[in-house]
Amino acid sequence: MKIAVVTGASSGLGEEFVRVISEKYDEIEEIWVIARRTERLEALKERFPNKKIFPISLDLTKHESYETLSEMLESEKPEIKILVNNAGFGTHGNFDAMDLNTQTRMVDLNNRALTAVTSVSLLYMNKGSFIVNVCSIASFAPTARMAVYCSTKSYVLSFSKALRFELKKKGINVLALCPGPMDTEFLPAAGIEKGSSHTFDTLPRVNPAMAAEKALRHASKGRGIYTPSAFYKLYRFLSKVLPHGFVMHMSKT
């Protein structure tokens, strides 16, 4: 059985990944969708009836969730053709004013969970399979007032590049998707409401449906990084050639 695994699948970008896979990837027989909100996952079965959706309610900040996923994979022994590590969240504000548990939970979900799910899934991936790790433009340079979030995404970008290099000989590709802000649940969950940040109010939005479709397409063709929009491609270039001390004046939120 050939499957896709999508974490953070219950809304926003994650749901768009499920839509694109269900509509455009005929070889995928089943999509394993992972998130905490069971009712949202169950709703995906009704929204995408043309593909078998297998809901898995897990809190990926907890170590036992990886053991559960590992046991399920060992029981079914599927071939994972697509892995999308989309689960993650951010917070906005000065680090010294932020709650400790929230900041450490961000590291657990954005980094620890992504690493664990990838490790468990790779045992069931073969030549032609690929991974999409959802990163961010925040990975290109440090972002003031999102210190932990940008640092977690820097990890995702570095991890994706290194893993891609390692897996080339096996024919498995890894792509880091690095989008700008999207009008999804991410922004209000991060405390970024309209008027709270001039930067976020003025930045152009990325379309989640387009980002998901193109990320999957680029990943299947062997690309390593995809940044939607010419505006954010320019920021990616500037963050490479300019000192980060200067770039942070542009990126501060």
Kinemage of the C-alpha trace (Angstrom):
@kinemage 1
@onewidth
@group {chain A} dominant
@subgroup {mainchain}
@vectorlist {calphas} color= white
{ca met a 1} P 0.000 0.000 0.000
{ca lys a 2} L 1.349 3.399 -1.015
{ca ile a 3} L 0.512 6.198 1.381
{ca ala a 4} L 1.165 9.859 2.149
{ca val a 5} L 1.638 11.109 5.705
{ca val a 6} L 0.711 14.713 6.533
{ca thr a 7} L 1.210 16.222 9.991
{ca gly a 8} L -0.649 19.355 11.074
{ca ala a 9} L -3.313 18.297 8.607
{ca ser a 10} L -6.423 19.634 10.323
{ca ser a 11} L -6.465 23.150 8.821
{ca gly a 12} L -4.716 25.767 6.723
{ca leu a 13} L -1.653 24.708 4.757
{ca gly a 14} L -1.834 21.131 6.046
{ca glu a 15} L -5.369 20.730 4.744
{ca glu a 16} L -4.252 22.101 1.370
{ca phe a 17} L -1.527 19.457 1.196
{ca val a 18} L -4.182 16.795 1.769
{ca arg a 19} L -6.352 18.315 -0.972
{ca val a 20} L -3.555 18.404 -3.545
{ca ile a 21} L -2.424 14.849 -2.780
{ca ser a 22} L -5.996 13.540 -2.968
{ca glu a 23} L -6.643 15.289 -6.304
{ca lys a 24} L -3.345 14.941 -8.150
{ca tyr a 25} L -1.433 11.897 -6.876
{ca asp a 26} L -3.240 8.840 -8.175
{ca glu a 27} L -0.593 6.374 -6.944
{ca ile a 28} L -1.359 7.301 -3.327
{ca glu a 29} L -3.916 4.846 -1.993
{ca glu a 30} L -4.315 6.315 1.471
{ca ile a 31} L -3.457 9.568 3.254
{ca trp a 32} L -2.565 9.354 6.934
{ca val a 33} L -3.512 12.696 8.458
{ca ile a 34} L -2.070 13.600 11.859
{ca ala a 35} L -3.163 16.367 14.232
{ca arg a 36} L -4.649 16.799 17.702
{ca arg a 37} L -8.195 17.768 16.682
{ca thr a 38} L -10.009 14.516 15.912
{ca glu a 39} L -13.180 16.169 14.623
{ca arg a 40} L -11.217 18.219 12.086
{ca leu a 41} L -9.429 15.108 10.844
{ca glu a 42} L -12.696 13.206 10.518
{ca ala a 43} L -14.118 16.085 8.466
{ca leu a 44} L -11.356 15.563 5.897
{ca lys a 45} L -12.912 12.203 4.988
{ca glu a 46} L -16.069 13.989 3.870
{ca arg a 47} L -14.225 16.778 2.088
{ca phe a 48} L -12.008 14.423 0.074
{ca pro a 49} L -14.118 11.317 -0.621
{ca asn a 50} L -12.069 10.342 -3.692
{ca lys a 51} L -9.158 9.228 -1.510
{ca lys a 52} L -9.094 7.077 1.613
{ca ile a 53} L -8.280 9.345 4.550
{ca phe a 54} L -6.926 7.713 7.703
{ca pro a 55} L -7.196 10.095 10.705
{ca ile a 56} L -4.614 9.768 13.481
{ca ser a 57} L -5.178 11.972 16.517
{ca leu a 58} L -1.795 12.582 18.160
{ca asp a 59} L -0.155 15.335 20.171
{ca leu a 60} L 3.282 15.401 18.570
{ca thr a 61} L 4.795 17.291 21.491
{ca lys a 62} L 4.545 14.049 23.478
{ca his a 63} L 7.137 11.304 23.072
{ca glu a 64} L 4.565 8.522 23.156
{ca ser a 65} L 3.031 9.858 19.945
{ca tyr a 66} L 6.133 8.790 17.995
{ca glu a 67} L 5.920 5.331 19.521
{ca thr a 68} L 2.258 5.115 18.498
{ca leu a 69} L 3.041 6.124 14.925
{ca ser a 70} L 5.945 3.684 14.787
{ca glu a 71} L 3.707 0.839 15.974
{ca met a 72} L 1.043 1.684 13.403
{ca leu a 73} L 3.574 1.706 10.593
{ca glu a 74} L 5.090 -1.555 11.752
{ca ser a 75} L 1.629 -3.128 11.793
{ca glu a 76} L 0.562 -1.933 8.328
{ca lys a 77} L 4.005 -1.855 6.646
{ca pro a 78} L 2.997 0.668 3.968
{ca glu a 79} L 5.284 2.345 1.468
{ca ile a 80} L 5.417 6.036 2.304
{ca lys a 81} L 5.687 7.924 -0.982
{ca ile a 82} L 5.107 11.398 0.472
{ca leu a 83} L 5.836 12.749 3.940
{ca val a 84} L 4.757 16.317 4.733
{ca asn a 85} L 6.014 17.668 8.051
{ca asn a 86} L 3.657 20.607 8.462
{ca ala a 87} L 2.889 20.574 12.206
{ca gly a 88} L 4.228 23.651 13.967
{ca phe a 89} L 3.373 26.996 15.501
{ca gly a 90} L 4.915 30.344 16.376
{ca thr a 91} L 4.490 33.127 18.905
{ca his a 92} L 5.023 36.863 18.584
{ca gly a 93} L 6.552 39.056 21.276
{ca asn a 94} L 9.723 39.780 23.206
{ca phe a 95} L 11.364 36.601 24.472
{ca asp a 96} L 11.674 37.801 28.083
{ca ala a 97} L 7.921 38.408 28.211
{ca met a 98} L 6.943 35.012 26.807
{ca asp a 99} L 5.748 31.974 28.733
{ca leu a 100} L 8.445 29.317 29.249
{ca asn a 101} L 6.184 26.344 28.510
{ca thr a 102} L 4.980 27.889 25.260
{ca gln a 103} L 8.515 28.507 24.041
{ca thr a 104} L 9.779 25.018 24.881
{ca arg a 105} L 6.642 23.430 23.416
{ca met a 106} L 7.396 25.293 20.179
{ca val a 107} L 10.822 23.665 20.047
{ca asp a 108} L 9.240 20.280 20.794
{ca leu a 109} L 6.725 20.545 17.953
{ca asn a 110} L 8.691 22.457 15.323
{ca asn a 111} L 11.943 20.504 15.758
{ca arg a 112} L 11.678 17.425 17.953
{ca ala a 113} L 8.448 16.168 16.393
{ca leu a 114} L 9.611 16.848 12.831
{ca thr a 115} L 12.840 14.975 13.509
{ca ala a 116} L 11.076 12.032 15.140
{ca val a 117} L 8.346 11.656 12.515
{ca thr a 118} L 10.988 11.779 9.770
{ca ser a 119} L 13.111 9.169 11.508
{ca val a 120} L 10.173 6.808 11.979
{ca ser a 121} L 8.868 7.340 8.434
{ca leu a 122} L 12.168 6.865 6.602
{ca leu a 123} L 12.098 3.159 7.434
{ca tyr a 124} L 9.160 2.898 5.007
{ca met a 125} L 10.404 5.181 2.217
{ca asn a 126} L 12.081 3.990 -0.981
{ca lys a 127} L 13.481 5.385 -4.208
{ca gly a 128} L 11.089 7.971 -5.622
{ca ser a 129} L 9.669 8.940 -2.246
{ca phe a 130} L 10.034 12.518 -1.029
{ca ile a 131} L 9.701 14.690 2.057
{ca val a 132} L 8.373 18.234 2.333
{ca asn a 133} L 9.435 20.034 5.513
{ca val a 134} L 7.450 23.207 6.088
{ca cys a 135} L 9.962 25.883 6.954
{ca ser a 136} L 9.581 29.687 6.701
{ca ile a 137} L 11.204 32.849 5.416
{ca ala a 138} L 12.037 33.327 9.110
{ca ser a 139} L 14.747 30.693 8.626
{ca phe a 140} L 16.791 32.989 6.386
{ca ala a 141} L 17.813 35.455 9.106
{ca pro a 142} L 17.079 36.022 12.814
{ca thr a 143} L 13.719 37.691 13.445
{ca ala a 144} L 13.345 39.924 16.484
{ca arg a 145} L 10.194 39.350 18.553
{ca met a 146} L 9.977 35.822 17.119
{ca ala a 147} L 13.331 34.640 18.441
{ca val a 148} L 12.445 31.029 19.191
{ca tyr a 149} L 10.256 30.561 16.120
{ca cys a 150} L 12.900 31.781 13.662
{ca ser a 151} L 15.498 29.617 15.394
{ca thr a 152} L 13.326 26.504 15.098
{ca lys a 153} L 12.853 27.180 11.401
{ca ser a 154} L 16.598 27.656 10.908
{ca tyr a 155} L 16.941 24.133 12.292
{ca val a 156} L 14.336 22.853 9.831
{ca leu a 157} L 16.150 24.436 6.887
{ca ser a 158} L 19.571 23.114 7.918
{ca phe a 159} L 18.171 19.667 8.722
{ca ser a 160} L 16.398 19.504 5.362
{ca lys a 161} L 19.533 20.418 3.417
{ca ala a 162} L 21.723 17.908 5.253
{ca leu a 163} L 19.158 15.113 5.038
{ca arg a 164} L 18.633 15.743 1.335
{ca phe a 165} L 22.378 15.358 0.791
{ca glu a 166} L 22.442 12.085 2.755
{ca leu a 167} L 19.416 10.568 1.017
{ca lys a 168} L 20.386 11.344 -2.568
{ca lys a 169} L 22.044 7.949 -2.946
{ca lys a 170} L 18.753 6.299 -1.966
{ca gly a 171} L 16.728 8.350 -4.450
{ca ile a 172} L 14.701 10.061 -1.719
{ca asn a 173} L 14.343 13.827 -2.000
{ca val a 174} L 13.836 16.402 0.765
{ca leu a 175} L 12.442 19.872 0.103
{ca ala a 176} L 12.189 22.789 2.533
{ca leu a 177} L 9.132 24.916 1.819
{ca cys a 178} L 9.894 28.482 2.971
{ca pro a 179} L 6.762 30.635 2.588
{ca gly a 180} L 5.940 34.084 3.876
{ca pro a 181} L 2.825 34.850 5.946
{ca met a 182} L -0.447 33.152 5.027
{ca asp a 183} L -3.978 34.002 6.091
{ca thr a 184} L -4.445 30.802 8.095
{ca glu a 185} L -4.908 29.982 11.773
{ca phe a 186} L -1.155 30.447 12.275
{ca leu a 187} L -1.286 34.238 12.603
{ca pro a 188} L -4.032 34.575 15.240
{ca ala a 189} L -2.600 31.580 17.134
{ca ala a 190} L 0.749 33.387 17.206
{ca gly a 191} L -0.875 36.517 18.598
{ca ile a 192} L -0.505 38.389 15.330
{ca glu a 193} L -3.812 40.158 14.880
{ca lys a 194} L -4.315 43.055 12.472
{ca gly a 195} L -2.702 46.137 13.977
{ca ser a 196} L -0.339 44.233 16.281
{ca ser a 197} L 2.599 44.315 13.875
{ca his a 198} L 3.223 46.842 11.097
{ca thr a 199} L 5.512 44.319 9.387
{ca phe a 200} L 2.846 41.600 9.212
{ca asp a 201} L 0.166 44.119 8.222
{ca thr a 202} L 2.169 45.188 5.171
{ca leu a 203} L 3.799 41.935 4.014
{ca pro a 204} L 2.211 40.274 0.967
{ca arg a 205} L 0.354 37.055 1.714
{ca val a 206} L 1.193 33.662 0.231
{ca asn a 207} L -1.662 31.543 -1.082
{ca pro a 208} L -1.663 28.225 0.855
{ca ala a 209} L -3.249 26.263 -2.003
{ca met a 210} L -0.593 27.428 -4.447
{ca ala a 211} L 2.229 26.861 -1.943
{ca ala a 212} L 1.132 23.273 -1.260
{ca glu a 213} L 0.709 22.383 -4.927
{ca lys a 214} L 4.030 23.847 -6.049
{ca ala a 215} L 5.960 22.481 -3.068
{ca leu a 216} L 4.805 18.953 -3.846
{ca arg a 217} L 5.581 19.397 -7.525
{ca his a 218} L 9.077 20.765 -6.869
{ca ala a 219} L 9.782 18.049 -4.303
{ca ser a 220} L 8.789 15.319 -6.752
{ca lys a 221} L 11.208 16.814 -9.297
{ca gly a 222} L 14.154 16.828 -6.893
{ca arg a 223} L 14.269 20.478 -5.823
{ca gly a 224} L 15.699 21.257 -2.371
{ca ile a 225} L 14.153 24.628 -1.443
{ca tyr a 226} L 11.001 26.380 -2.591
{ca thr a 227} L 10.166 29.969 -1.642
{ca pro a 228} L 6.837 31.205 -3.058
{ca ser a 229} L 6.665 34.753 -4.481
{ca ala a 230} L 9.353 36.910 -6.074
{ca phe a 231} L 9.179 39.246 -3.078
{ca tyr a 232} L 10.301 36.524 -0.666
{ca lys a 233} L 12.848 35.148 -3.114
{ca leu a 234} L 14.442 38.605 -3.019
{ca tyr a 235} L 14.456 38.534 0.795
{ca arg a 236} L 16.106 35.121 0.695
{ca phe a 237} L 18.823 36.527 -1.578
{ca leu a 238} L 19.367 39.632 0.566
{ca ser a 239} L 19.649 37.538 3.713
{ca lys a 240} L 22.535 35.666 2.067
{ca val a 241} L 24.531 38.680 0.926
{ca leu a 242} L 23.871 41.226 3.675
{ca pro a 243} L 24.996 41.084 7.335
{ca his a 244} L 22.239 39.690 9.528
{ca gly a 245} L 22.631 42.625 11.877
{ca phe a 246} L 21.357 44.770 9.006
{ca val a 247} L 18.749 42.318 7.757
{ca met a 248} L 17.157 42.153 11.215
{ca his a 249} L 16.115 45.791 10.861
{ca met a 250} L 14.055 44.715 7.841
{ca ser a 251} L 12.703 41.521 9.384
{ca lys a 252} L 11.768 42.801 12.861
{ca thr a 253} L 8.137 42.288 13.687
